[in-house]
Amino acid sequence: MTEHRYHVDGHSTAPPELVFEVLVDGPGWAAWAPGLRQATYECEGEPAPHGVGAIRRFGAGVGPVSREQVVAYEPPTFFAYRSLSGPLPWKGYLAEVRLSPDPEGTGTTIDWSGSFRSRVPGLSTFIHRMVSGFAKGLVAESERRAASPPP
């Protein structure tokens, strides 16, 4: 098996606290993550519901689902998860998302990286594109919420 790594950068005008809130809300991904129509918790983590130990289930609405477990939850700067099972032909998938105030103080810098092992040619390119879409969705949803805060 070959080790694969990806790295995606992003920037949101929303503050890190808000970006983190959107990122860690597993069920909320169905509203903004491209390709996901189903997002639920199999079990909650500590702190409930999004924290360490939470098992998240994601799917396209038909077919198999992916199961991921939260392994790091450090508001508002660091979140990590690993794949437990799913349709993708990989082993040892681990993703880490680091959020930091951007140097100009105008929002959040997003650093989303991951690694996995696979024998499937082209899977690394597919995963990079998928996570790039997730990062863009995260930015859009964070900025949407920042522009229309709750009453």
C-alpha positions as YAML, in Angstrom:
chain: A
units: angstrom
residues:
- id: 1
  name: MET
  ca: [0.00, 0.00, 0.00]
- id: 2
  name: THR
  ca: [1.10, 3.52, -0.76]
- id: 3
  name: GLU
  ca: [0.93, 6.36, 1.76]
- id: 4
  name: HIS
  ca: [-1.02, 9.35, 0.43]
- id: 5
  name: ARG
  ca: [-1.28, 12.85, 1.87]
- id: 6
  name: TYR
  ca: [-3.33, 15.88, 0.96]
- id: 7
  name: HIS
  ca: [-3.43, 19.49, 2.08]
- id: 8
  name: VAL
  ca: [-6.13, 22.09, 1.47]
- id: 9
  name: ASP
  ca: [-5.95, 25.75, 2.49]
- id: 10
  name: GLY
  ca: [-8.89, 28.06, 2.90]
- id: 11
  name: HIS
  ca: [-9.87, 31.44, 4.26]
- id: 12
  name: SER
  ca: [-13.14, 32.62, 5.78]
- id: 13
  name: THR
  ca: [-14.09, 36.14, 6.80]
- id: 14
  name: ALA
  ca: [-15.91, 34.55, 9.77]
- id: 15
  name: PRO
  ca: [-14.11, 34.31, 13.13]
- id: 16
  name: PRO
  ca: [-12.44, 31.02, 14.15]
- id: 17
  name: GLU
  ca: [-15.09, 30.33, 16.80]
- id: 18
  name: LEU
  ca: [-17.85, 30.35, 14.18]
- id: 19
  name: VAL
  ca: [-15.86, 28.33, 11.63]
- id: 20
  name: PHE
  ca: [-15.13, 25.74, 14.34]
- id: 21
  name: GLU
  ca: [-18.82, 25.59, 15.30]
- id: 22
  name: VAL
  ca: [-19.79, 24.83, 11.69]
- id: 23
  name: LEU
  ca: [-16.95, 22.33, 11.19]
- id: 24
  name: VAL
  ca: [-17.63, 20.18, 14.26]
- id: 25
  name: ASP
  ca: [-21.42, 19.95, 13.81]
- id: 26
  name: GLY
  ca: [-21.53, 16.53, 12.14]
- id: 27
  name: PRO
  ca: [-25.25, 16.50, 11.28]
- id: 28
  name: GLY
  ca: [-24.92, 20.04, 9.90]
- id: 29
  name: TRP
  ca: [-22.59, 18.83, 7.14]
- id: 30
  name: ALA
  ca: [-25.59, 17.60, 5.14]
- id: 31
  name: ALA
  ca: [-26.59, 21.25, 4.59]
- id: 32
  name: TRP
  ca: [-23.26, 22.47, 3.20]
- id: 33
  name: ALA
  ca: [-20.84, 19.65, 2.28]
- id: 34
  name: PRO
  ca: [-20.97, 18.75, -1.43]
- id: 35
  name: GLY
  ca: [-22.29, 15.25, -2.08]
- id: 36
  name: LEU
  ca: [-23.54, 14.61, 1.44]
- id: 37
  name: ARG
  ca: [-27.26, 14.20, 1.97]
- id: 38
  name: GLN
  ca: [-27.14, 12.20, 5.18]
- id: 39
  name: ALA
  ca: [-25.19, 13.17, 8.31]
- id: 40
  name: THR
  ca: [-25.93, 11.85, 11.79]
- id: 41
  name: TYR
  ca: [-24.28, 10.76, 15.00]
- id: 42
  name: GLU
  ca: [-24.02, 7.09, 15.84]
- id: 43
  name: CYS
  ca: [-22.89, 8.17, 19.29]
- id: 44
  name: GLU
  ca: [-21.97, 11.48, 20.88]
- id: 45
  name: GLY
  ca: [-18.55, 12.44, 22.12]
- id: 46
  name: GLU
  ca: [-17.13, 14.36, 25.05]
- id: 47
  name: PRO
  ca: [-18.08, 17.16, 25.31]
- id: 48
  name: ALA
  ca: [-21.45, 16.20, 23.87]
- id: 49
  name: PRO
  ca: [-22.34, 16.01, 21.13]
- id: 50
  name: HIS
  ca: [-19.35, 16.88, 18.87]
- id: 51
  name: GLY
  ca: [-16.32, 16.03, 21.03]
- id: 52
  name: VAL
  ca: [-13.75, 13.26, 21.24]
- id: 53
  name: GLY
  ca: [-15.24, 9.82, 20.70]
- id: 54
  name: ALA
  ca: [-18.22, 10.99, 18.65]
- id: 55
  name: ILE
  ca: [-18.94, 8.67, 15.76]
- id: 56
  name: ARG
  ca: [-20.33, 10.47, 12.73]
- id: 57
  name: ARG
  ca: [-22.13, 8.77, 9.83]
- id: 58
  name: PHE
  ca: [-22.07, 10.40, 6.41]
- id: 59
  name: GLY
  ca: [-23.67, 9.31, 3.16]
- id: 60
  name: ALA
  ca: [-25.02, 10.41, -0.19]
- id: 61
  name: GLY
  ca: [-28.54, 9.33, 0.75]
- id: 62
  name: VAL
  ca: [-28.29, 5.98, -1.05]
- id: 63
  name: GLY
  ca: [-25.70, 3.25, -0.73]
- id: 64
  name: PRO
  ca: [-23.11, 2.73, 1.98]
- id: 65
  name: VAL
  ca: [-22.23, 5.29, 4.63]
- id: 66
  name: SER
  ca: [-18.87, 6.40, 5.99]
- id: 67
  name: ARG
  ca: [-18.25, 6.20, 9.73]
- id: 68
  name: GLU
  ca: [-15.74, 8.59, 11.28]
- id: 69
  name: GLN
  ca: [-14.62, 9.05, 14.86]
- id: 70
  name: VAL
  ca: [-13.58, 12.36, 16.36]
- id: 71
  name: VAL
  ca: [-10.08, 12.01, 17.84]
- id: 72
  name: ALA
  ca: [-9.29, 15.64, 18.71]
- id: 73
  name: TYR
  ca: [-11.57, 18.50, 19.73]
- id: 74
  name: GLU
  ca: [-9.84, 21.71, 20.83]
- id: 75
  name: PRO
  ca: [-12.14, 24.73, 20.32]
- id: 76
  name: PRO
  ca: [-11.67, 26.92, 18.38]
- id: 77
  name: THR
  ca: [-8.40, 25.85, 16.77]
- id: 78
  name: PHE
  ca: [-8.09, 22.09, 16.17]
- id: 79
  name: PHE
  ca: [-10.33, 19.22, 15.12]
- id: 80
  name: ALA
  ca: [-9.33, 15.75, 13.90]
- id: 81
  name: TYR
  ca: [-11.15, 12.60, 12.86]
- id: 82
  name: ARG
  ca: [-10.35, 9.13, 11.56]
- id: 83
  name: SER
  ca: [-12.24, 6.78, 9.29]
- id: 84
  name: LEU
  ca: [-13.71, 3.70, 10.94]
- id: 85
  name: SER
  ca: [-15.45, 2.19, 7.91]
- id: 86
  name: GLY
  ca: [-17.02, 3.09, 4.61]
- id: 87
  name: PRO
  ca: [-17.05, 2.61, 0.87]
- id: 88
  name: LEU
  ca: [-13.63, 4.10, 0.08]
- id: 89
  name: PRO
  ca: [-10.72, 1.66, -0.45]
- id: 90
  name: TRP
  ca: [-8.28, 3.04, 2.10]
- id: 91
  name: LYS
  ca: [-6.72, 2.25, 5.45]
- id: 92
  name: GLY
  ca: [-5.60, 4.52, 8.26]
- id: 93
  name: TYR
  ca: [-7.42, 7.65, 7.09]
- id: 94
  name: LEU
  ca: [-6.78, 10.56, 9.45]
- id: 95
  name: ALA
  ca: [-7.78, 14.19, 8.84]
- id: 96
  name: GLU
  ca: [-6.74, 17.25, 10.85]
- id: 97
  name: VAL
  ca: [-8.23, 20.71, 10.57]
- id: 98
  name: ARG
  ca: [-6.38, 23.66, 12.10]
- id: 99
  name: LEU
  ca: [-8.05, 27.05, 12.36]
- id: 100
  name: SER
  ca: [-6.28, 30.28, 13.23]
- id: 101
  name: PRO
  ca: [-7.06, 33.97, 13.12]
- id: 102
  name: ASP
  ca: [-5.57, 35.28, 9.91]
- id: 103
  name: PRO
  ca: [-2.64, 37.68, 10.26]
- id: 104
  name: GLU
  ca: [-4.72, 40.68, 9.15]
- id: 105
  name: GLY
  ca: [-7.39, 39.94, 11.76]
- id: 106
  name: THR
  ca: [-10.08, 39.68, 9.10]
- id: 107
  name: GLY
  ca: [-11.21, 36.10, 9.58]
- id: 108
  name: THR
  ca: [-9.90, 32.57, 9.77]
- id: 109
  name: THR
  ca: [-7.14, 30.66, 8.04]
- id: 110
  name: ILE
  ca: [-8.11, 27.02, 7.44]
- id: 111
  name: ASP
  ca: [-5.49, 24.28, 7.13]
- id: 112
  name: TRP
  ca: [-7.10, 20.91, 6.34]
- id: 113
  name: SER
  ca: [-4.76, 17.98, 5.85]
- id: 114
  name: GLY
  ca: [-4.97, 14.23, 5.90]
- id: 115
  name: SER
  ca: [-3.29, 10.95, 5.17]
- id: 116
  name: PHE
  ca: [-4.27, 7.41, 4.26]
- id: 117
  name: ARG
  ca: [-2.92, 4.26, 2.65]
- id: 118
  name: SER
  ca: [-4.35, 2.79, -0.55]
- id: 119
  name: ARG
  ca: [-3.48, 0.77, -3.62]
- id: 120
  name: VAL
  ca: [-6.06, 2.52, -5.81]
- id: 121
  name: PRO
  ca: [-4.57, 4.82, -8.46]
- id: 122
  name: GLY
  ca: [-6.18, 8.25, -8.55]
- id: 123
  name: LEU
  ca: [-7.78, 7.99, -5.11]
- id: 124
  name: SER
  ca: [-5.49, 10.71, -3.76]
- id: 125
  name: THR
  ca: [-6.67, 13.14, -6.46]
- id: 126
  name: PHE
  ca: [-10.31, 12.26, -5.76]
- id: 127
  name: ILE
  ca: [-9.88, 12.81, -2.00]
- id: 128
  name: HIS
  ca: [-8.09, 16.14, -2.54]
- id: 129
  name: ARG
  ca: [-10.97, 17.35, -4.73]
- id: 130
  name: MET
  ca: [-13.57, 16.11, -2.25]
- id: 131
  name: VAL
  ca: [-11.91, 17.82, 0.72]
- id: 132
  name: SER
  ca: [-11.41, 21.00, -1.33]
- id: 133
  name: GLY
  ca: [-15.17, 20.99, -1.84]
- id: 134
  name: PHE
  ca: [-15.72, 20.47, 1.88]
- id: 135
  name: ALA
  ca: [-13.41, 23.40, 2.69]
- id: 136
  name: LYS
  ca: [-15.26, 25.65, 0.23]
- id: 137
  name: GLY
  ca: [-18.58, 24.58, 1.74]
- id: 138
  name: LEU
  ca: [-17.24, 25.28, 5.25]
- id: 139
  name: VAL
  ca: [-16.17, 28.78, 4.19]
- id: 140
  name: ALA
  ca: [-19.50, 29.52, 2.52]
- id: 141
  name: GLU
  ca: [-21.60, 28.28, 5.45]
- id: 142
  name: SER
  ca: [-19.44, 30.10, 8.03]
- id: 143
  name: GLU
  ca: [-19.69, 33.35, 6.10]
- id: 144
  name: ARG
  ca: [-23.44, 32.89, 5.58]
- id: 145
  name: ARG
  ca: [-23.91, 32.49, 9.34]
- id: 146
  name: ALA
  ca: [-21.63, 35.44, 10.10]
- id: 147
  name: ALA
  ca: [-23.66, 37.65, 7.76]
- id: 148
  name: SER
  ca: [-26.98, 36.71, 9.37]
- id: 149
  name: PRO
  ca: [-26.44, 36.08, 13.08]
- id: 150
  name: PRO
  ca: [-29.38, 34.62, 15.03]
- id: 151
  name: PRO
  ca: [-31.85, 37.13, 16.55]
...
